């Protein structure tokens, strides 16, 4: 039990279950602290001291033992070398094939469905068949789409030829601005469209996975998976939300000894720690219930929110009884967690205290030691049926003033190192605290790609689409991002793979360590020029290797790859201790001063050496999350999550693709993960601002896709996609100018397009038709609905003239002036006043100023243009229609934003009314009194009237 002592001398405690005779202690400076672990914590608890290089003293049971991590690391290193020495030849590798055609040679062929080398003799065995296959989009859907893209490109060229050769001489500034904006939009469209040239679907075979790796009567051979859950602020990311995510992980349909859940608390909050202890206790009842009845989803909050008609579905009475009992248990669990949250709202001046009177180490969130708590483990923590539970570990890395902690990217890298020391699963799944596992077989879906003997060796990660709960059916602000997840990423899957989107992604740990993927043998015939001039592939490849080994190495290729290390050390033997020592020193310089962690990086199949002592591993885990561990290493530069942008996900995936890895997009029928999305306008714009700011940071960094990694193995269309991912915020500047033009045209009486001839009108109509045709055919092959597509188009304008615009200026300030801007964590809490109460919640922010201004000036322009036409006669109505169409295009796209300003029941906030009246007055006065585009005529025109005037 943890508690704090109030000023009156009374102690209030967080309920922390009954204690169990397991003793922990740690030393901070010269002060030694000790206490008793609870029943919810059958594992170990360890902390690091603030001094550099000091260690925690760990006591378990009756005795006290000191462990030297360095000694253990040497043992692990020696065991790994012994493994290399005794390792047989790599018979599992695909058979090598010469450049000769495959016809007539038995046994070897390519599987067109997976693009990998296959052995014909293996295809006869069900357990040896591919675990997945690539399902191309039918040509009847894709080919018309490609034809329209090419046709639209041709029409664009003719359109721009007409626009440039027919300037509007009486409104040159407006015409020039419009042409520049239109050219930029065309370039942006090309960058967005062509990476979708080869869209594909994928299909997995879970039954084949079980046949191959889960044979009856034998232990499961499925790979271990370490799952990361990251959280920062328990008030903005409620502990109950995090608890549901953790419970869905612990109940996943996967062998319990193969699953480890690591929760990163980057805010060092005792509230998160206590809530996790309660979660571990509740998991003992929830996990067996979930697995017994195979329920979906296995996050209790969302499971109990489902409406199930038991009479209609003829559910067994025993299940109904157990479900009611479990629902009562969950309601009690919620009360306990919410009680913790209520108590944590008011932090005492002296900070929180633990049961034995010692202060909570995380009272100062910016200055605290590293903390690790093993709540559940493979050796303890059984469920109510007496079965083992997956491992659950709380991690809070050390924080000290003066150190760069790199926000989420730094926290994720700390989890990579901790997990490597404690469990070392070869695959990693990272989830945000609000993204629970919605499909209990999600890990098996990913393993169909990552554990495929052929395909898996070159896959760096498997990305799942993000799906969301709690969004109204109209999806006013395009929170679902359906166009991006169902259209753009499926297009990228046909090239080199989808970009990494921050959550719901299963990684190959080897790829995160900066290693290269294995090379696939080439099967194409030698080219005509190569045959004529006697060039050979072998010579070319040797020249390339020599070039890469020079001083000026390609920054996308790591210093070494895994196979090079193994072969080099095997060849050296134990007699050459100098070579072994140099290899170890090189690795420690790259990965950090931890022999235990360095040894874990060389274990291709993961796992921890059997001789490893759990206490020593825990002690070393504290060391690898210390503040200074990453100094003078490649962490954040070439290894792990890459630093330098608030959108570390895009940068991390880009580095992997640049090295030659490919990623996979997996879209199971039942969504693998679901999360909560911000549904009110202000939170949505702030979220988009953070994404856009990260893209701008990458654009102005050394990792910009326009010039980074050309010596690597990034495919051309994949580079197109990454360029578009980083450059799209720049579109906000021409978009803002283009949305202002209709109002200026209406107020001044000028227009950006000259009088259109019959021939020119054909090209204008063709351009609009090609735009509509592209959208319709995209929806046809992707399955995206027209309403979702239209919402995406609307929010492209809303976000473009607000969040993207601010991101450009903030990014420039950061790059040029060094002014850093902090982003706010998006609130994950839901409002209890209604299902979609947050949709109507209005929060004023400066992001709302540009779109509000655009709305007002376009509405004023429409009124001014119509009133001018009424006063001028019927001959002025013809030119007016083009201008009104232009203005209505802007207003319709901003319509969801207008509804967001109105708030609940059309009650417009006062600040919006004042802002609108002020802007309307200013622009009306400008229209009436100041018109720089026309010459004021104060008297009759003598040239026109002559003497009769």
N, C-alpha and C positions, 0 to 999 in steps of 0.2 A: 504494500500500500504506500502510495506517495501522497504527501500532504504539505500544507504550509501553515505556519503559526501566525495568527493574527496579533494585533497590538494588545488585545486584552488578555493574552496568554493562552487562549483556547486554540486548540489545533483542529483544523478541518482537513480531512483526508479525501483524496480521490479513492474510490473503492477499487482495490487491487487484489481481490480474491484472497483466499487463505494462504498463509505462508507455508513454505516447504523447506526442509533442512538442506538447503544448498547455499553456500556462502560465497560471496563475491567481495572483491576489494580492488581499489585502485589508488595510486599515489599521484598527487598533484603537488609538484615541488617537494617540499619536505613534509607535507601533510598527507597522512594515510587515512583513507576513508573506507569503511566497510559496512556491510548490511546484509539483509537476508532476502533471497529471491522468493518470489511468490510461486504458487502452484501453476500459474499461467506461464511461468518461465522456467521450464525444466532444463533449459540449455545453459550456456555460459554468458556472462556479462563482463565486458571489458572496456576500459577507457585508456586513452593516452594522456600523458602529462604534457603541460605546455612547453617544457624544455625540449629542445631539439635532441632527438636520439634517445630519450628515456622511454621506458616501457612500463606497461601495467604489470602489477604483481597479481597473479591469478591463484586463487585457492579453491580447490574443489574437495568436498568431503572433509576428511580429518586432517590430511596433510597439506603441506605447502611445497610447491615445486617451482623452480625457476627454469625457464627455457630460453635457450639462445637461438634466435631465428637463423642466424648465419650458419650455425652448425647443421641445422635441419636442411637448409637450402642446399648445402654441399651434398648431403645424402640424396636429396631429390635429383640434383644435377647428375650425380653418379649413376642413379638408377636409370635415368633417361638415356645416358650414354650406353649403359649396359643393354638397354632395350635396342638401341641402334645397332650395337655390335652383333646381337643375336637375331636381329630381324631378318626374316627370309627375303627372297627376291620379291619385288612388287608384282606378283602374279595377277593381282586384282585390276591392274591397269588395263585399259582397252588395248587390244592387239594393234601393233604398229602396222601401217599399210603404206605401201609405196605409192608413187604418183601414177602408177598404171591404172587403167580403168578397172572398176570393180567387177565387170561382167566376166564370167568364166572362172572367178576365184571363189571357191567355196568358203562359207563361214562368215564373211564380213560384209556388212552393208550399212547404209545409213537409214535410220528411222525418220521418215519425213515428218512424223507428228511431233517429235521432240528435238530434231536437228542435232542428234548426238549419234555417235558410233555404236552400232549394235552388232551382236553376234547372232547369226541366224539359228545356230544350234540352241541358243538360250531361249529363243522365243517360243519354243515348244513347251517349255516348263512354265506353268502358271506363276510360280514364285519368282521367276526371272524376267517376267515381262515388265515393261515400263510402268512406273507408278502414276504417270500422268501423260496426257497428250495435248498437243496444241490443236485447237479446233478453229480453222480459218473461217472468217466471215464469208457467207456465200457470195460468189462472184456477181450474182444478180443484184446484190445490194451494194457491193463495194465498187464495182467497175463504173456504174453510172455516177457514183460519187466522185471518183477520180476524174472522169470525163468532165464533170461540171467544174471541178477545181481548175483544170487546164483551160476550159472555156472561159471561166471567169478571169483567169490571168490574162488571156488574150484581150478580153473586153476592157479590162483595166488599162492595158497599154494603149488601146485606141481612145479610151476616155481621157487619159492624161494627155495624149497628143492633142485632142480637141481643146482641153482646158488651157493648156499652155499656149497654143497657137491662137486662142481667141480671148485675149485679155479684156477686162471691163475697164475701159479708159476713164470713165467718170467715177470709178470707185476702186482705183488701183490698190490702195492699202488693204481694203477688204478682200479683193480678189487674190492678192498675194498671200495673205494669211490663210485663206481658205485652201489654196492649192498646196501650200506647205503642209497643212494639217492633213489633207487628203492623201498626200504621198506617204506621210508617216503612218496613217491608218492602213494603207496598202502593205507597207513593209511589216507592220505588226500582224496583219492578217496572214501573210506568208509564213512568218515565224510560228504562228499558232496552227496553221492548217497543215503544212506539209509533214510534220512529225506524226500526223494521224493517217498517213498514207497506207500503213500495213496493220490495221486493227485486227486483233485475234481474241479468241476466247480460250480458256483452258479447262480441262476436265481431269479430275483426280480419281484414283481407284483406291479407296480406303480398304477394301477387302484384300487387294494384293499386298498392301502395306502390312496388314495383319498376318497374311500367309507367309510373308518373307521374314518378318522380324518378331512375330509372336507365335511361335510354334507351341502346340499344346504339350504341357508337361515340362516345358523348359522356361527358364527365366526370360523375361522380355529383353529383346535386343534393341529396342527403340533408344534413340539417343537422349541424353539428359538435356533439359532445357532450363535455363536460369531466367526467371521472369522479373523484370524491373518495373516498379511502380514509383513514380516521382510525385512529390507534393512539397509545397513551400509554406503556404499560409493556411492554417486550419480554419480560419474565420471566413476566408473567401473560397476555400476548397473544403467544405464541411467533412469532418471525420466520418460521418455516416456514409457519405458518397465513397470515400476511400475504403471504408470497411466492406461495402458491397462489392467493390472491385476485387479486394483481397479474397473474399469468400468465394467469388466466382472462379478465382484462380485455384484455390485449394480444392475445389470440387470438380476440377476439369477432368474429362475422360482421358486419362493418361496414367501410366504407372506411377504410384505415389513416390517411389524411390527415385524417380527420374525428374521430379518437379521441385524447384526451389524458388520461393518468392522473396524478393528483396524490396523492402519499402524504404525509399530515400526520403528522409525528413530534412530538407535543406533549411528549415526554419528552426530546428532543434527545439520543437515545441513539446512540452510535457503533455499537452492535450492530445497530440497525435500519438505519443508513446502510450498513454493510458488507454486511449481508444483502441489501439492495436492489441493491447493486452486483453481487453474485453472481447475483441474480435477473435483472438486465438481461442478464448474459452468457449465462445459461441460456436466456433467452427467444429468443435468436437461433436456437436449434435447435428449441425447443418450438413456437413459433408456426407455422413452415412445416409441421411435422409435423401439427399440429392441423388446419390448413386444408386440407392435401393430402388427408387421409382423412376430413375432416368429422366428427371424433369428438365425442362428448358424454359427460360434461361436459369442459370444457377446463381444469380444475384438475387437474394431474397426480396429486396424492395420491388424489383421489376417482376419477379415471379408472382408475388402475392397481388400485384396490381392487375394481373390478368383476370378477365372475367370468364370463368369456366362453369358451364352448366353440367353438374354432375349427373343429373337424371338423364339428360339427353345423351351424354357420352358414355353412360353405363360404367362409371368408374367403380372400382372395387371399394366396398365399405371400409376395409382396413386402411386403404389409402386416404379416404376422407377423414377418418379419425386421426391418423398420424399427421395429416396436413393441418387440421385444426389445432392440434397440440403444438406443432412447429410454429404456426402463426402466432400463437400466444407467446411462445418462447421468443420469437423475433420482436414482438411488440415490447416485451420486457427489456430485451437487448437495446432497442431504440430508446427506451426511457432512460436506461443507464448512460448511453452515449450522449443523448441530449442533455442529461444532467451534468455531465462533464463539460459540455460546451457552455452551458449556462454559468457554471462555476468559474470557467476560465475567462468569462467576459471582463471581469474585474481583477486585474493582476495586482497583488499586494505590493506596496512600495519596496519591501525587502526581498521581493521575488518569491518563487515557489520553493517549498522545502519538501524533502523526502521524509519517509516514516521515521528514520533514525535521527532526524534533525539536521542532516546535511543539506546544503543548498542544491537545487537542481542544476546540473552543470550547464544547461542551456539557457539559463536566465538571461544572459547576454547573447543574443542571437548572432552577433558579429565577433564574439570572442569566447570560444568554448572549445573543449577538447573533443576528439572524435569519440563517438559512442556506437557500440554494436550490442544488440540484444538478440539472442536466438530464442524466439518464443516457442517454436515447434521445430522438431528435428526428427531425423530418421531413427534415432536411437531412443526417443522418448516422445511424449505428447500424443498418446493414443486417443482415438475417438471413443464414442460411447459404446461402440460394438467391439472395442479392443483391437481395432486395426490401426496401422500406422497412418500418419498424416504427412503431407508434404512439408518441407522445411519452410519456416517463416522467420525472416531475419529483419530486424529494425536497424537501419544505418543512418547515422548523422555524421557527416565528415567534419573534420576539424576546421574551424574558422579562426583567423587571426587578423588583426588590423595590419595593413600594409601588404597583404597578399591579394593577388588577383584570383578570384574564385570562379569566374567565367559562368556564373548563373547555372542554367540547366545543363549545359554541355559539360561543365566541370563536375556536376553531381553525377551525371551519367557515367563519366569516365571513372569516378570513384567507385561506382557500383560494378563496373567492369573488373576493376582490380580486386575488390572484395570478393566478388563471386568466383574469380579465378583462383583465389587462394583457398576458399572454403569448399566449393563444390566443382568449379571448373567444367560446367556444361559446355559442350561444343557449339551450342546454339543459344541465342539470347532473344527474348521477346520483350520489347519495351512498350508500356502502356501509360497513358496519363491516368491520374488518380480517378478521373470520372469516366474512363472507358473500361467497362466490364466485359467479360467473356460472354457473349450472347449465344455462341455455338460451342458446346462442350467438346466438340471434335476439332476445334480450330487448330490445335497443335498438330493433330494428325494430318490435317489438310496441308500444313506447311511442310511436314516431314515427307509428304509424297514428292516434293521437289528437292528438298535439301538432302534427303537420304537416298535419292535415286543414285545408283552407283555411277552412272554416266553423267546425267544432267547436273547433279548436285555439286560436283567438283568445281564448277565454274559459276555457281550462284552465290552472290554476296548477301542477298536478303530476299525474303518473300513479303511483299507489301499487300495488305488487305485494305479494301475500301473503308472509309469512315461512314458509319451510319449513326443516326441520332434519334433520341427519344425526346418527347415533350415539345415538338414543333407543331404549330397549327397546320392544318391541311393546305392552307393557301401559301404557306412558306413565304411570307411577304418580303423578307430580306435575303432570300436564297441561301438560308443557313445550311441546307442539305448539300450544297455544292455538287448536285447530281451531274451537271455537265462536266465538271472536272473529273470526278471519280468514275463515271460510267462512259465517258467519251475520250477525254484526253489521255488518261492513264492506260486505257485499253489500246489506244493507238500506239503509245510508247512501248507497250509490251511486245509489239511485233518488231521492234527495232533492237534495242538493247535493254529495255526494261523500264518500269515506271520510276519516277523520282521518289525519294524517301519523304514521307509527309509527316513525320514526327511521332506517330503512335500507330499501334497495330501492325508492327513490323517485326518479323523473325529474322535475326541476323546470323550469319556464319561468323563465329568468333575469329576465325583466321583472317577474314577480310577486314575486320575491325582493327586487327594488329598491323595492317599495312602491307601484308604479303600480296604477291601477285597470284592470279589464278593460274592453273595449269594450262598449257597450250594444247589446243586440239590439232591433230594431224591434218595437214592439207590434202585434199583429194582431187583438186582440179589439175587439169593437164597443163604442162608448161606452155606459156604463151608463144605466139608466132615469132616475135622478136627474140625471145629467149632461145628458141630452137635454132633460129638462123645464125645468131652470133655466139652460140655455144655457152650461153650463161646458164648457170645451175642454181637451183634454190639453195643448195648447201652453202655455196660460196657467198650468196647474198645474205643468208642468215648469219654466217660467221662474220661478215663485215658489219652487220647490224649489231651483233654482240660486242664486237670490238669497239664500235662507236659508243655503245651504252656503257662500256667499262671505262671510258675516258673520264677526264675530270668534269667536263660539262655534262653531267648526267641529266636525264629528263626528270623534272621534279615530280611527275606523276608516278614514276616507277620507284619502288622502295630500294633501299641499299642492297637487300638480299631477299631471296624467297625461301620458303620452308624446305624445299627439296635440296637447294644448294647447301643449306646448313647441314642437313642430315648426311648428304654424300661427302661433304668436306670433313666432317668429324669422323665418319666411318672410315674414310681412307687414312686418316691420320693415325688412328689407333691410340692406345693408352700410353705407348712409349713416348709419344710426342706430347708431353704435358704442356709445353709452351703454346702449341697450336690450340689445345683445349682451353687454356687460360685466356688466350687472345679472343677466342670465340665468346667465352663467357663475359669478358670485359666489354666487347662490342655490344652484346645484347643488353648488358646492364646499363651501358651508356644510352641505349635507345629506349629501354623500357623502364629504367629506374633502378635504384639500389635496393633490390629485393631479390635474392637468389631464389626464394620460394616462388615468387611471381614469374621470374624469368623462366624457371623450369616448367611452370604450367603453360607458358606460351608455346612450348615445343611439343606439347602432347596433342597430336592431331585429333585424337578421338576423345579428348577431354579426360576428366576424372582426376582424382587425387591419389597419390601413392599410398598403398596399403600401410606402409610403415609410418605414415604421418600421424602425429599426435594431435587430437582436436584442440587441445589447449594451446599448443604452439601455433597452429594454424590461425586461431582466433587472435593470438598476440600479433602475428605477422599481418593479419587483416587490418588491425588498428594502425600499423605502421604505414600501409600503402594508402591510407586515406588522410595522412598528415598533410599539412599545408605545403611544406617544402618538397614533397616527394616528386612533383613534376618538374622541378627546376632542372634546367640543362638536359631535358629529355625531349623526345619527339611527341609526347602527349599533347593532343590538341593541334599539332602541326601536321603529322603524318599518321598518327595512331589515334584510334577511338573517335569520339565525337569531335569535330573540328571547330576550333575557336575562330572568332573574328566576325561573327554575325549573330543577331538574336534569333535568326532562323537557321540554327545549326544543322537542322535536318537536311535542307537542300545542299548545304556545303559538304556534309558528310557523305551523302549519296553520290554527289558529283565526283568527289575524290576517288571513290570506289570504281565508278564507271570509267573514269579517266585511266585507271590502271588496267582496264580490260575486263573487269567483272561484269556479269550481267545480272539483272534482277528479274523477279517474276511477279506478276500480278495475279492474285488468287481471289476469285469472286464466288465463294460457295453459295448454294441456293439459300441457305439460312445464313444471314450476316454473321460473320465471325465475332465482331466486336460492336458494341454500341456505346455511345457517349451522350453527354448533354451539351447542347450548343446555346450560346447567348442568343436570345430571341428578341430583345428590345434593340432599338435603333442605335443607341449610344454604345452599348457593349459590342454590338456587331461591328460598328465602325472602328472601335478601338482595337478589336481583334484583327481586322483587315489592315489597320495602320501598322501593327507589329509585323505582320507578314511582309507588307510592302517595304517597311524600313529595313528588314533583314535582306531583302532582295537588292535594295539600293546599296547596302554595305558590301555585298558580294560584287556588285557591278563595279564599284570603285576600288576593289581590292586586287591583290595579285592573283586571286582565284577566279577572276572574271572569265566566263566561258568563251568570250570573244578572242582571248589571246592565251589562255592557260592550257597547257597539256597537249599541244599539237604534235609532240613527239610520242604521245601515248597511244592508246587504243580506243579512243572515244569515236563512235561512229558519227558520220556527218549529220544525219537527221537528229540523232540524240543531242548533238551540240546545238542544233537549231532549237530544240526544246529547252535546253538549259539557258540559252541566250534569251529566249522569250520569258523564261521564269524570272530572270534577273532584270530585264529591261522594261517589263510591262508597266512599272510605276511611272516611267518617263512619259507614257502616253497621256497621263493626266494633264500635262501642260497644253498640248494641242487639243485635247478634248475640252478643256475649260474654254479655250479660245473659240472652238467651233460651236460650243453651246451658247456663247455670248453673241455670235454673229447674227442669229435670227432677230434678236431684240434690236441690235444696232441697225440692221437693214430696215426693220419696221419703223424705227424712230427717225431715220434719215431719209427714207424713201429710196435708197439705193439697194442694189442686189448684187450678189457675187457671181451670178450667171447671166451672160448676155441673152438677148432674145434668141430662142432656140429655133433652128431651121428644122425642116422635116427629117433630113438625114441625121442630124445631131440628136433629135428626139428618139430615134431608133436605138442609138447607143445608150442613152440615158435609161430608156425602158429595159434594154437588155441587161444593163448593170443591176438594176433593181430585181429583175427576174432571176439573175444568177445568184444574187445574195439570198433570196428566198429559197431557191432550189438547193443551194448548199446546206442551208439549215434544215430543210425537210429531209434530204437524203442522209444527213448526219443523224437525225432522230430515227430514221428508218433502220440503220444498221446498229445503232447503240441502244435502242429501246427507250430513250429519254422522251418523256411526254412534252407536248408543245407548251403546256403551262410552265413546266420546270425550265424549259429552254428560254421562254419569255422572261421569267423572273430573273434568270441569270443575265440576260441582256439588260434588263432594267438596273440591276445592282451593279453591273459593269460601269454604267454611267454614274450612279449614285456614289459608289466607292471611288471611282476615278476622279471625280471633281472634289472629293473631300479627303478621305484617308490617304489615297495614293499621292495626292498633291502635297499634303503635309509630310509624308514620308520622304519625298524628294528633297524638300528643303531641310528637314532634320538630318537626312543622310549627308547632304552637302555641308551642313554645319559641323557634323562629326568628322568628316574627312578633311575639310579645309581649316576649320577653327579648333578642332579637337573637343567640341562641346558634345558631351554624351547625354543622351536622353534615356530616361528610365521608362519601361513599359509597365503597365498595370496588369496584374493577373486577372484573367476573365473570371467573373464570379460563376461558380458552379451550383449555387443554391437556387432552389425553386421557390416561388412565391406561393403561399398557401391560400391566398384569397381567391384563387380561381385557377382553372387549368392553364390558361394562357395570360395570367395577370401581368406578367412581365412584358408582354407584347405591347401593352398600353402604358408602360412606365416611361416617363419622359425625364431624361437627364441632360441638362444643357451642357454642351461642350463646344469648344471652338471649331471642331470638325463640322459642325452644322452650318457654319457661316457661309462658305462658298455655295453649297447647293441651295440654301435659302435665298441667297442673292440672285442666283440664276433663275429660280422660280419667279421671284418678284419682277425682275426686269423683263422676262419673257411675257408674263401676264400683262405688264404695263405696255409692252410693245404691241401685243395683240389688240388691246383697247385703243391704243394710239393709231395703229394702222387701220382698223375698222372705222374709227371716227374720221380719219383723213379721207378714206374712200367715200364715205357718205357725203362729206362736204364737197368732194371734187367731181362727183358724177360717175355714171356707169363706166366710162372709159378707163377709170383707175382700178376697177375691180379685177380685171384680167391679171395684171402684174402682181396684185395683192395675194392671189391664191398661192403662188409659189412661196412667198414669204411666210404666209400663215401655215402652210404645210411644214415648213422648216421649223417654225416656232412650236407647233403642236408636237413634232417629233421629240423635242426636248422636254416639253411638259409631260407627255405620256410616259417617258422614261423615268421622270422624277416623281411620278404619281405615288409610288409606295413611300417615298420620302415625305411627301406632302401629308399622307395619312399618318405617318409616324409623328409628324409635328402636331397633329390635331390631338393626339393623346386619346384617353378613353372617352367614349361617347361624344366625340367631336368637340371636346372642350380644349380649345387652343390655349397654350400657356401664354401668360401676359408678355413675356420677353419676346416671343415670336411675333405677337401682334405689334409691339412697339418697333421691333426690327423691320417688319414688313412696311409699316406706315412710313418710317424714316426713309427707307430705300425707295419706296414708291414716290415719295415727295421729291427726293433728290433727282431721280431719273426723269420724272415728269417735268421738272424745272429745266433740266438739261435739254429735253426735247423741245420745249416751248421757246426757251430763251437763247440756247447755244446750239448752233447746228453748223459745224465746220465743213460739212460736205457739200453745202449748197450756198450759192451767192444770194444775199438778200437784195431784193428789188424794191426800192422805196418809191418809185414812180413809174409811169408808163414806159414801155420799151419803144423808143423812137424808131429803131430799125424795122420793127415789125409793123408798127401802126402808120408810119409815115406822117404826112402833114395833117391827116384826118384826126389824129389824136387831139 
